Amino acid sequence: MKEKHVVDLRNESIWDYVKVLNNGMYVFTKEVRYFSKRYGKWVVCEVSDLSDGATCARDLDTFGWGVHDDLCRTGKFEDGSKCSNWQASRILSDILKIEGYGFSARTWLIGTWLFGGGKARDNGMI
């Protein structure tokens, strides 16, 4: 079986994995696989998954929004285990930090935890 590509957060661009739609949404044109070392879990954004990027803010060249949106939309990690709102926000923050967006990593951690979450929020705030 062919090994799946794991995205390189430091050296790849989200813009090589998504297409911007007329409504401002992003659609994944390539699969994005991310492994959270913090939680020991995989998150996979499939081809044709949608993301709204940074809701009500300027989008950065980051994989964080798509991964976060996937967790909030499904409320689950790839293995089927539940993802809480805090976990989804921490993963976004972890990705932003790795990509060099330290200030945004801190501010979006709190913002997405307080005001976002979707199905991840339904699984609990923490």
VOMAR-555343 format. One record per residue: residue number from 1; residue in three letters; x, y, z of N, C-alpha, C, O, CB in turn. Coordinates in steps of 0.2 Angstrom, whole numbers, plus 5000, padded with zeros to 4 digits. Glycine has a CB too. Example, Ala and Ser with C-alpha at 12.3 -4.5 7.8 and 13.67 -1.06 7.14 Angstrom:
REC / num / residuo / n.east / n.north / n.up / ca.east / ca.north / ca.up / c.east / c.north / c.up / o.east / o.north / o.up / cb.east / cb.north / cb.up
REC / 1 / ALA / 5066 / 4972 / 5039 / 5062 / 4978 / 5039 / 5066 / 4984 / 5039 / 5071 / 4983 / 5042 / 5057 / 4978 / 5045
REC / 2 / SER / 5064 / 4989 / 5035 / 5068 / 4995 / 5036 / 5064 / 5000 / 5039 / 5067 / 5006 / 5040 / 5070 / 4997 / 5029
end
This chain:
REC / num / residuo / n.east / n.north / n.up / ca.east / ca.north / ca.up / c.east / c.north / c.up / o.east / o.north / o.up / cb.east / cb.north / cb.up
REC / 1 / MET / 5004 / 4994 / 5000 / 5000 / 5000 / 5000 / 5004 / 5006 / 5000 / 5009 / 5007 / 5004 / 4995 / 5000 / 5006
REC / 2 / LYS / 5003 / 5011 / 4996 / 5006 / 5017 / 4996 / 5006 / 5021 / 5002 / 5000 / 5022 / 5004 / 5004 / 5022 / 4989
REC / 3 / GLU / 5011 / 5024 / 5005 / 5011 / 5028 / 5011 / 5008 / 5035 / 5009 / 5009 / 5038 / 5004 / 5018 / 5029 / 5014
REC / 4 / LYS / 5004 / 5037 / 5014 / 5000 / 5043 / 5013 / 5005 / 5049 / 5015 / 5009 / 5048 / 5019 / 4994 / 5044 / 5018
REC / 5 / HIS / 5004 / 5055 / 5011 / 5008 / 5060 / 5012 / 5006 / 5064 / 5018 / 5000 / 5066 / 5019 / 5008 / 5065 / 5006
REC / 6 / VAL / 5011 / 5066 / 5023 / 5009 / 5070 / 5029 / 5012 / 5077 / 5027 / 5018 / 5078 / 5025 / 5013 / 5067 / 5035
REC / 7 / VAL / 5008 / 5082 / 5028 / 5009 / 5088 / 5026 / 5015 / 5091 / 5031 / 5016 / 5089 / 5036 / 5003 / 5093 / 5027
REC / 8 / ASP / 5020 / 5095 / 5027 / 5026 / 5098 / 5031 / 5024 / 5105 / 5032 / 5024 / 5109 / 5028 / 5032 / 5097 / 5026
REC / 9 / LEU / 5022 / 5106 / 5038 / 5020 / 5113 / 5041 / 5025 / 5118 / 5039 / 5023 / 5124 / 5038 / 5018 / 5112 / 5048
REC / 10 / ARG / 5031 / 5117 / 5040 / 5036 / 5122 / 5039 / 5038 / 5124 / 5032 / 5040 / 5129 / 5030 / 5042 / 5120 / 5043
REC / 11 / ASN / 5037 / 5119 / 5027 / 5039 / 5120 / 5021 / 5034 / 5119 / 5015 / 5036 / 5120 / 5009 / 5045 / 5115 / 5019
REC / 12 / GLU / 5028 / 5118 / 5017 / 5023 / 5118 / 5012 / 5018 / 5124 / 5013 / 5017 / 5126 / 5018 / 5019 / 5111 / 5012
REC / 13 / SER / 5014 / 5125 / 5008 / 5009 / 5131 / 5008 / 5002 / 5128 / 5007 / 5001 / 5123 / 5003 / 5010 / 5136 / 5002
REC / 14 / ILE / 4997 / 5130 / 5011 / 4990 / 5128 / 5011 / 4988 / 5130 / 5004 / 4983 / 5126 / 5001 / 4986 / 5132 / 5016
REC / 15 / TRP / 4990 / 5135 / 5001 / 4988 / 5137 / 4994 / 4989 / 5131 / 4989 / 4986 / 5132 / 4983 / 4991 / 5143 / 4992
REC / 16 / ASP / 4993 / 5127 / 4990 / 4995 / 5121 / 4985 / 4990 / 5115 / 4987 / 4990 / 5110 / 4983 / 5002 / 5118 / 4986
REC / 17 / TYR / 4985 / 5116 / 4992 / 4981 / 5111 / 4994 / 4973 / 5113 / 4993 / 4969 / 5109 / 4994 / 4982 / 5109 / 5001
REC / 18 / VAL / 4972 / 5119 / 4992 / 4965 / 5122 / 4992 / 4964 / 5126 / 4986 / 4969 / 5129 / 4982 / 4963 / 5125 / 4998
REC / 19 / LYS / 4958 / 5127 / 4984 / 4955 / 5131 / 4979 / 4951 / 5136 / 4982 / 4946 / 5134 / 4986 / 4952 / 5127 / 4973
REC / 20 / VAL / 4951 / 5142 / 4981 / 4947 / 5147 / 4984 / 4940 / 5148 / 4979 / 4941 / 5148 / 4973 / 4950 / 5154 / 4984
REC / 21 / LEU / 4935 / 5147 / 4982 / 4928 / 5147 / 4979 / 4926 / 5154 / 4979 / 4928 / 5159 / 4982 / 4923 / 5142 / 4982
REC / 22 / ASN / 4921 / 5155 / 4974 / 4918 / 5162 / 4973 / 4915 / 5165 / 4980 / 4915 / 5171 / 4981 / 4913 / 5162 / 4968
REC / 23 / ASN / 4912 / 5160 / 4984 / 4909 / 5163 / 4990 / 4914 / 5164 / 4996 / 4913 / 5165 / 5002 / 4904 / 5158 / 4993
REC / 24 / GLY / 4921 / 5163 / 4994 / 4926 / 5164 / 4999 / 4928 / 5158 / 5003 / 4933 / 5158 / 5007 / 4924 / 5170 / 5004
REC / 25 / MET / 4925 / 5153 / 5002 / 4926 / 5146 / 5006 / 4932 / 5143 / 5002 / 4934 / 5145 / 4996 / 4920 / 5142 / 5006
REC / 26 / TYR / 4935 / 5139 / 5005 / 4941 / 5135 / 5002 / 4939 / 5127 / 5002 / 4935 / 5125 / 5006 / 4947 / 5135 / 5006
REC / 27 / VAL / 4940 / 5124 / 4996 / 4939 / 5117 / 4995 / 4946 / 5114 / 4994 / 4950 / 5116 / 4990 / 4934 / 5116 / 4989
REC / 28 / PHE / 4947 / 5108 / 4998 / 4953 / 5105 / 4997 / 4953 / 5101 / 4991 / 4949 / 5097 / 4989 / 4954 / 5100 / 5003
REC / 29 / THR / 4959 / 5102 / 4987 / 4960 / 5098 / 4981 / 4965 / 5093 / 4982 / 4966 / 5088 / 4977 / 4963 / 5103 / 4976
REC / 30 / LYS / 4968 / 5092 / 4988 / 4973 / 5087 / 4989 / 4971 / 5085 / 4997 / 4970 / 5090 / 5001 / 4980 / 5089 / 4988
REC / 31 / GLU / 4973 / 5079 / 4998 / 4972 / 5077 / 5005 / 4977 / 5080 / 5010 / 4983 / 5080 / 5008 / 4972 / 5069 / 5006
REC / 32 / VAL / 4975 / 5082 / 5016 / 4980 / 5085 / 5021 / 4980 / 5080 / 5027 / 4974 / 5079 / 5030 / 4978 / 5092 / 5023
REC / 33 / ARG / 4985 / 5077 / 5028 / 4986 / 5073 / 5034 / 4990 / 5076 / 5039 / 4996 / 5078 / 5038 / 4989 / 5066 / 5032
REC / 34 / TYR / 4988 / 5077 / 5045 / 4991 / 5080 / 5051 / 4991 / 5076 / 5057 / 4986 / 5073 / 5059 / 4988 / 5087 / 5053
REC / 35 / PHE / 4997 / 5075 / 5060 / 4997 / 5071 / 5066 / 4999 / 5076 / 5072 / 5004 / 5079 / 5072 / 5003 / 5065 / 5066
REC / 36 / SER / 4994 / 5076 / 5077 / 4995 / 5080 / 5083 / 4999 / 5076 / 5088 / 4997 / 5071 / 5091 / 4988 / 5081 / 5086
REC / 37 / LYS / 5005 / 5078 / 5089 / 5010 / 5075 / 5094 / 5007 / 5076 / 5101 / 5008 / 5072 / 5105 / 5017 / 5078 / 5094
REC / 38 / ARG / 5003 / 5082 / 5102 / 5001 / 5083 / 5109 / 4995 / 5078 / 5111 / 4995 / 5076 / 5117 / 4997 / 5090 / 5109
REC / 39 / TYR / 4991 / 5076 / 5106 / 4986 / 5071 / 5108 / 4987 / 5064 / 5105 / 4983 / 5060 / 5106 / 4979 / 5074 / 5105
REC / 40 / GLY / 4992 / 5063 / 5101 / 4994 / 5057 / 5098 / 4988 / 5054 / 5093 / 4987 / 5049 / 5093 / 4995 / 5052 / 5103
REC / 41 / LYS / 4985 / 5059 / 5089 / 4980 / 5058 / 5085 / 4981 / 5061 / 5078 / 4984 / 5066 / 5077 / 4973 / 5061 / 5088
REC / 42 / TRP / 4978 / 5058 / 5073 / 4978 / 5060 / 5066 / 4972 / 5064 / 5065 / 4966 / 5063 / 5067 / 4978 / 5054 / 5061
REC / 43 / VAL / 4972 / 5069 / 5061 / 4967 / 5073 / 5058 / 4968 / 5073 / 5050 / 4974 / 5074 / 5048 / 4966 / 5081 / 5061
REC / 44 / VAL / 4963 / 5071 / 5046 / 4964 / 5071 / 5039 / 4958 / 5075 / 5036 / 4952 / 5074 / 5037 / 4963 / 5064 / 5036
REC / 45 / CYS / 4960 / 5080 / 5032 / 4956 / 5084 / 5028 / 4956 / 5081 / 5021 / 4961 / 5080 / 5017 / 4958 / 5092 / 5027
REC / 46 / GLU / 4950 / 5078 / 5019 / 4949 / 5075 / 5013 / 4948 / 5079 / 5007 / 4946 / 5085 / 5008 / 4943 / 5070 / 5013
REC / 47 / VAL / 4950 / 5077 / 5001 / 4948 / 5081 / 4995 / 4941 / 5082 / 4995 / 4937 / 5078 / 4996 / 4950 / 5077 / 4988
REC / 48 / SER / 4939 / 5088 / 4993 / 4932 / 5091 / 4993 / 4929 / 5094 / 5000 / 4924 / 5096 / 5000 / 4927 / 5086 / 4990
REC / 49 / ASP / 4933 / 5093 / 5005 / 4931 / 5096 / 5012 / 4931 / 5103 / 5011 / 4935 / 5106 / 5007 / 4936 / 5093 / 5018
REC / 50 / LEU / 4927 / 5107 / 5015 / 4927 / 5114 / 5014 / 4930 / 5117 / 5021 / 4929 / 5114 / 5026 / 4920 / 5116 / 5013
REC / 51 / SER / 4932 / 5123 / 5020 / 4935 / 5127 / 5026 / 4933 / 5134 / 5024 / 4933 / 5137 / 5019 / 4942 / 5126 / 5027
REC / 52 / ASP / 4931 / 5138 / 5030 / 4930 / 5145 / 5029 / 4936 / 5149 / 5030 / 4936 / 5155 / 5031 / 4924 / 5148 / 5033
REC / 53 / GLY / 4942 / 5146 / 5032 / 4948 / 5150 / 5034 / 4947 / 5153 / 5040 / 4944 / 5150 / 5045 / 4950 / 5155 / 5028
REC / 54 / ALA / 4950 / 5159 / 5041 / 4950 / 5162 / 5047 / 4943 / 5166 / 5047 / 4943 / 5172 / 5044 / 4956 / 5167 / 5048
REC / 55 / THR / 4938 / 5164 / 5051 / 4932 / 5167 / 5051 / 4932 / 5174 / 5053 / 4935 / 5176 / 5059 / 4927 / 5163 / 5056
REC / 56 / CYS / 4930 / 5179 / 5049 / 4930 / 5186 / 5050 / 4937 / 5189 / 5052 / 4938 / 5194 / 5055 / 4926 / 5187 / 5057
REC / 57 / ALA / 4942 / 5186 / 5049 / 4949 / 5189 / 5050 / 4953 / 5187 / 5043 / 4951 / 5184 / 5039 / 4952 / 5186 / 5056
REC / 58 / ARG / 4959 / 5190 / 5043 / 4963 / 5189 / 5037 / 4966 / 5182 / 5037 / 4969 / 5180 / 5042 / 4969 / 5195 / 5037
REC / 59 / ASP / 4966 / 5179 / 5032 / 4968 / 5172 / 5031 / 4976 / 5172 / 5031 / 4979 / 5176 / 5027 / 4965 / 5168 / 5025
REC / 60 / LEU / 4979 / 5168 / 5034 / 4986 / 5167 / 5034 / 4988 / 5160 / 5030 / 4983 / 5156 / 5028 / 4989 / 5166 / 5041
REC / 61 / ASP / 4994 / 5160 / 5028 / 4996 / 5154 / 5024 / 4997 / 5148 / 5029 / 5003 / 5147 / 5031 / 5003 / 5155 / 5020
REC / 62 / THR / 4992 / 5145 / 5032 / 4992 / 5140 / 5037 / 4987 / 5134 / 5036 / 4982 / 5135 / 5033 / 4990 / 5143 / 5044
REC / 63 / PHE / 4989 / 5129 / 5038 / 4985 / 5123 / 5037 / 4980 / 5122 / 5043 / 4976 / 5118 / 5044 / 4990 / 5116 / 5037
REC / 64 / GLY / 4982 / 5127 / 5048 / 4978 / 5126 / 5054 / 4970 / 5127 / 5054 / 4967 / 5124 / 5057 / 4980 / 5132 / 5059
REC / 65 / TRP / 4968 / 5132 / 5049 / 4961 / 5133 / 5049 / 4957 / 5127 / 5046 / 4952 / 5125 / 5049 / 4960 / 5139 / 5044
REC / 66 / GLY / 4960 / 5124 / 5041 / 4957 / 5118 / 5038 / 4957 / 5112 / 5043 / 4951 / 5109 / 5044 / 4961 / 5116 / 5032
REC / 67 / VAL / 4962 / 5111 / 5047 / 4962 / 5106 / 5052 / 4957 / 5107 / 5057 / 4953 / 5103 / 5059 / 4969 / 5105 / 5055
REC / 68 / HIS / 4957 / 5113 / 5060 / 4952 / 5115 / 5065 / 4945 / 5115 / 5062 / 4941 / 5112 / 5066 / 4954 / 5123 / 5067
REC / 69 / ASP / 4944 / 5117 / 5056 / 4937 / 5116 / 5054 / 4935 / 5109 / 5053 / 4929 / 5108 / 5054 / 4937 / 5120 / 5047
REC / 70 / ASP / 4939 / 5105 / 5051 / 4938 / 5098 / 5051 / 4936 / 5095 / 5057 / 4931 / 5091 / 5058 / 4944 / 5094 / 5048
REC / 71 / LEU / 4940 / 5097 / 5063 / 4938 / 5094 / 5069 / 4932 / 5097 / 5072 / 4928 / 5093 / 5075 / 4944 / 5096 / 5074
REC / 72 / CYS / 4930 / 5103 / 5070 / 4924 / 5106 / 5073 / 4918 / 5104 / 5069 / 4913 / 5103 / 5072 / 4924 / 5114 / 5072
REC / 73 / ARG / 4919 / 5102 / 5062 / 4913 / 5099 / 5058 / 4912 / 5092 / 5060 / 4906 / 5091 / 5061 / 4915 / 5100 / 5051
REC / 74 / THR / 4917 / 5088 / 5062 / 4915 / 5081 / 5063 / 4915 / 5080 / 5071 / 4911 / 5075 / 5073 / 4921 / 5077 / 5060
REC / 75 / GLY / 4919 / 5083 / 5075 / 4919 / 5082 / 5082 / 4923 / 5076 / 5084 / 4923 / 5073 / 5089 / 4913 / 5081 / 5085
REC / 76 / LYS / 4927 / 5074 / 5078 / 4931 / 5067 / 5079 / 4938 / 5068 / 5076 / 4939 / 5071 / 5071 / 4927 / 5061 / 5076
REC / 77 / PHE / 4942 / 5064 / 5079 / 4949 / 5063 / 5076 / 4948 / 5057 / 5071 / 4943 / 5054 / 5070 / 4954 / 5061 / 5082
REC / 78 / GLU / 4953 / 5056 / 5067 / 4953 / 5051 / 5062 / 4951 / 5044 / 5064 / 4948 / 5040 / 5061 / 4960 / 5051 / 5058
REC / 79 / ASP / 4953 / 5042 / 5071 / 4952 / 5036 / 5073 / 4945 / 5035 / 5076 / 4943 / 5030 / 5079 / 4957 / 5034 / 5079
REC / 80 / GLY / 4941 / 5040 / 5076 / 4934 / 5040 / 5078 / 4933 / 5043 / 5085 / 4927 / 5043 / 5087 / 4931 / 5033 / 5077
REC / 81 / SER / 4938 / 5044 / 5089 / 4938 / 5046 / 5095 / 4935 / 5053 / 5095 / 4937 / 5057 / 5091 / 4944 / 5045 / 5099
REC / 82 / LYS / 4932 / 5055 / 5101 / 4929 / 5062 / 5101 / 4935 / 5067 / 5102 / 4940 / 5066 / 5105 / 4924 / 5063 / 5107
REC / 83 / CYS / 4934 / 5073 / 5099 / 4938 / 5079 / 5100 / 4934 / 5084 / 5103 / 4929 / 5086 / 5101 / 4941 / 5081 / 5093
REC / 84 / SER / 4937 / 5087 / 5109 / 4933 / 5093 / 5112 / 4935 / 5099 / 5109 / 4939 / 5100 / 5105 / 4935 / 5093 / 5120
REC / 85 / ASN / 4931 / 5104 / 5111 / 4932 / 5111 / 5108 / 4940 / 5113 / 5110 / 4943 / 5116 / 5106 / 4927 / 5116 / 5111
REC / 86 / TRP / 4942 / 5112 / 5116 / 4948 / 5114 / 5118 / 4954 / 5110 / 5114 / 4959 / 5114 / 5112 / 4949 / 5112 / 5126
REC / 87 / GLN / 4953 / 5104 / 5113 / 4958 / 5100 / 5109 / 4958 / 5103 / 5102 / 4964 / 5104 / 5099 / 4956 / 5093 / 5109
REC / 88 / ALA / 4952 / 5105 / 5099 / 4952 / 5108 / 5092 / 4956 / 5114 / 5092 / 4960 / 5116 / 5088 / 4945 / 5109 / 5090
REC / 89 / SER / 4955 / 5118 / 5097 / 4958 / 5125 / 5098 / 4966 / 5124 / 5099 / 4970 / 5128 / 5096 / 4955 / 5129 / 5103
REC / 90 / ARG / 4968 / 5119 / 5103 / 4975 / 5118 / 5105 / 4978 / 5116 / 5098 / 4984 / 5118 / 5097 / 4976 / 5113 / 5110
REC / 91 / ILE / 4975 / 5112 / 5094 / 4978 / 5109 / 5088 / 4979 / 5115 / 5083 / 4985 / 5116 / 5080 / 4974 / 5104 / 5085
REC / 92 / LEU / 4974 / 5119 / 5083 / 4975 / 5125 / 5078 / 4981 / 5129 / 5081 / 4985 / 5131 / 5077 / 4969 / 5130 / 5078
REC / 93 / SER / 4981 / 5131 / 5087 / 4987 / 5134 / 5090 / 4994 / 5131 / 5089 / 4999 / 5134 / 5087 / 4986 / 5135 / 5098
REC / 94 / ASP / 4994 / 5124 / 5090 / 5000 / 5121 / 5089 / 5003 / 5122 / 5082 / 5008 / 5123 / 5080 / 4999 / 5113 / 5090
REC / 95 / ILE / 4998 / 5121 / 5077 / 5000 / 5122 / 5070 / 5002 / 5129 / 5068 / 5007 / 5130 / 5065 / 4994 / 5120 / 5065
REC / 96 / LEU / 4999 / 5134 / 5071 / 5001 / 5141 / 5070 / 5008 / 5142 / 5072 / 5012 / 5145 / 5069 / 4996 / 5146 / 5073
REC / 97 / LYS / 5009 / 5139 / 5078 / 5016 / 5140 / 5081 / 5021 / 5137 / 5077 / 5026 / 5140 / 5076 / 5016 / 5137 / 5089
REC / 98 / ILE / 5020 / 5131 / 5075 / 5025 / 5128 / 5071 / 5026 / 5132 / 5064 / 5032 / 5132 / 5062 / 5023 / 5120 / 5069
REC / 99 / GLU / 5021 / 5135 / 5062 / 5022 / 5138 / 5055 / 5025 / 5145 / 5056 / 5026 / 5149 / 5051 / 5015 / 5139 / 5052
REC / 100 / GLY / 5026 / 5147 / 5063 / 5029 / 5154 / 5064 / 5024 / 5159 / 5066 / 5026 / 5165 / 5065 / 5033 / 5155 / 5058
REC / 101 / TYR / 5018 / 5158 / 5067 / 5013 / 5163 / 5069 / 5012 / 5163 / 5076 / 5006 / 5161 / 5079 / 5007 / 5162 / 5065
REC / 102 / GLY / 5017 / 5164 / 5080 / 5017 / 5164 / 5087 / 5011 / 5168 / 5091 / 5008 / 5166 / 5095 / 5023 / 5166 / 5090
REC / 103 / PHE / 5011 / 5174 / 5089 / 5006 / 5179 / 5092 / 4999 / 5176 / 5090 / 4994 / 5176 / 5094 / 5006 / 5186 / 5089
REC / 104 / SER / 4998 / 5174 / 5083 / 4991 / 5172 / 5081 / 4990 / 5165 / 5085 / 4984 / 5164 / 5086 / 4991 / 5171 / 5074
REC / 105 / ALA / 4995 / 5161 / 5086 / 4994 / 5155 / 5090 / 4990 / 5156 / 5096 / 4986 / 5152 / 5098 / 5000 / 5151 / 5090
REC / 106 / ARG / 4992 / 5161 / 5100 / 4990 / 5163 / 5106 / 4983 / 5166 / 5106 / 4978 / 5164 / 5110 / 4994 / 5167 / 5110
REC / 107 / THR / 4982 / 5171 / 5102 / 4975 / 5174 / 5101 / 4970 / 5170 / 5098 / 4964 / 5170 / 5101 / 4976 / 5180 / 5097
REC / 108 / TRP / 4972 / 5166 / 5093 / 4966 / 5161 / 5090 / 4965 / 5155 / 5095 / 4959 / 5152 / 5094 / 4969 / 5159 / 5083
REC / 109 / LEU / 4969 / 5153 / 5099 / 4968 / 5148 / 5104 / 4962 / 5150 / 5108 / 4957 / 5146 / 5109 / 4974 / 5146 / 5108
REC / 110 / ILE / 4962 / 5156 / 5111 / 4957 / 5158 / 5115 / 4951 / 5160 / 5111 / 4945 / 5158 / 5113 / 4959 / 5165 / 5119
REC / 111 / GLY / 4951 / 5164 / 5105 / 4946 / 5165 / 5101 / 4942 / 5160 / 5099 / 4936 / 5160 / 5099 / 4948 / 5170 / 5096
REC / 112 / THR / 4945 / 5155 / 5096 / 4941 / 5149 / 5094 / 4938 / 5145 / 5099 / 4933 / 5142 / 5099 / 4946 / 5144 / 5089
REC / 113 / TRP / 4942 / 5144 / 5105 / 4939 / 5141 / 5111 / 4933 / 5144 / 5113 / 4928 / 5141 / 5115 / 4944 / 5140 / 5116
REC / 114 / LEU / 4933 / 5151 / 5114 / 4927 / 5154 / 5117 / 4921 / 5155 / 5112 / 4915 / 5154 / 5114 / 4929 / 5161 / 5119
REC / 115 / PHE / 4923 / 5155 / 5105 / 4917 / 5157 / 5101 / 4916 / 5152 / 5095 / 4912 / 5153 / 5091 / 4919 / 5164 / 5098
REC / 116 / GLY / 4920 / 5147 / 5095 / 4920 / 5142 / 5089 / 4918 / 5135 / 5092 / 4916 / 5134 / 5098 / 4926 / 5141 / 5085
REC / 117 / GLY / 4919 / 5130 / 5088 / 4918 / 5123 / 5091 / 4914 / 5118 / 5087 / 4916 / 5113 / 5086 / 4916 / 5123 / 5097
REC / 118 / GLY / 4908 / 5120 / 5085 / 4904 / 5116 / 5081 / 4902 / 5109 / 5085 / 4901 / 5109 / 5091 / 4906 / 5114 / 5075
REC / 119 / LYS / 4903 / 5104 / 5082 / 4902 / 5097 / 5085 / 4908 / 5096 / 5090 / 4907 / 5092 / 5095 / 4903 / 5092 / 5080
REC / 120 / ALA / 4914 / 5099 / 5090 / 4919 / 5098 / 5095 / 4916 / 5101 / 5101 / 4918 / 5099 / 5107 / 4926 / 5101 / 5093
REC / 121 / ARG / 4913 / 5107 / 5101 / 4910 / 5110 / 5107 / 4905 / 5106 / 5110 / 4904 / 5106 / 5116 / 4907 / 5117 / 5105
REC / 122 / ASP / 4901 / 5103 / 5106 / 4896 / 5098 / 5108 / 4899 / 5092 / 5112 / 4896 / 5090 / 5117 / 4892 / 5095 / 5102
REC / 123 / ASN / 4905 / 5091 / 5111 / 4909 / 5086 / 5115 / 4912 / 5088 / 5121 / 4914 / 5084 / 5125 / 4914 / 5083 / 5111
REC / 124 / GLY / 4911 / 5095 / 5123 / 4913 / 5098 / 5129 / 4918 / 5103 / 5127 / 4922 / 5103 / 5122 / 4917 / 5092 / 5133
REC / 125 / MET / 4918 / 5108 / 5132 / 4923 / 5114 / 5131 / 4930 / 5112 / 5132 / 4935 / 5115 / 5130 / 4921 / 5120 / 5136
REC / 126 / ILE / 4931 / 5107 / 5137 / 4938 / 5105 / 5138 / 4938 / 5097 / 5138 / 4944 / 5095 / 5139 / 4940 / 5106 / 5145
end
